[in-house]
Each structure stands twice: as C-alpha cells, then as structure tokens.
C-alpha cells in the first residue's frame, strides 16, 4: 500500500471511528477526484464498504456527456460503481 493510501486510511479511521456500510464520492474526472476515488476504492475493499462514485453531467460544455460516459467506462473497468 502506498504512503498516500496509508495516510488516508489513518485519517479516515480517526475521522470516522465507526465505518459506514456505504460511501459516496463525487467524481468529476479531474486528477484530484480520480485520485480520491481510487484511494477510497482501495480503502473500501479492505473494509468491506460499498463505494458509489457519482458524476453530474451538467451539460454546460458540449462534450460533458461524452466525458461522463468515458469516466463511467474507466471506473466500471475497475469495478467501481459509477452513476451519472
């Protein structure tokens, strides 16, 4: 496990002493939200927590729908539940 993943696990254990059964994370597709989603995925697998990634297709940019679908394909290829 990477140092970043270990640090996240320590912080979550302090912030959330009684782990939930489900966690939702907003994933925009940017590098920050993707990193958080993948770190949470590792954490949730270890602790038997259901992870749900959620993306809002705001349709402000002409390519937002295509980007949302591409993100969906990426996340589901890693067995991460993703909802647009």
N, C-alpha and C positions, 0 to 999 in steps of 0.2 A: 504494500500500500504506500502511495506517495506521501510525502510530508504534508502536502496540502490536504489530502484526504484524511490523514490522521488528525490534523489541526481542526478540520471541520467536524470530525466525529467528536473530539473533545469538547468543542464549543456547543454542539447540539446536545451532548449529554448534560452539560451544565444548564443550558437554556431550557431544555425540555427533559426533566428527570424521568417523567413517565411518558414513554414514547407512544405516539398515536398509532392507530392501525392504518391510517391513510394520510398521505401528504400530497398537496397540490403545489405545483410550481409554475409560474408564468414564464414561458419561454418565447422570446422574440425571434430567436435565430441569430442574434449577435453573439460575439465570443463570450461575453460575460454570462449571459443567461444560459448558453450551451454548457459552459464550464460548470455552472451551478447545477444544472440538470444532470449532467453525467456524474458529478460528485454525489449528489443526492441519490442517484440510481444505485451507486455502489453502497452507500450507507443503508439504503432501504433494503437492498438484497440481503445484506448482512443481518439486519434486524427484523426481517420478515414484515416489512411495511409496504403497503401498496402505494406506488408513486403514480401520480397523474400529472402529465405536462399539458398545459393549456396555452393556446395561442389565439389571439384576437386578430381576425382578418378585418382590418379597419377600412380597407378599400380606398384609402387616401392616395396611395401610389398605384399606378396602373398595374404594376407587377406584384402587388401584395398577395393576391390569391395564389399565383404560381410559387411565390416564396413560401407561403404557408404550406402548400402541398409538398414542396421539396423538403421542408423541415419535417413534415409528417413522415415522409418516406425514410428520412435519416433516423429519426427517433424510433420508429417502429422496427427498423432493421436491427436495433439494439434491444428490442423487446421492451421499450418504454411506451407505456400507454399514453397516447397523444390525442388531444381533442382540439379541433379548430372551432 
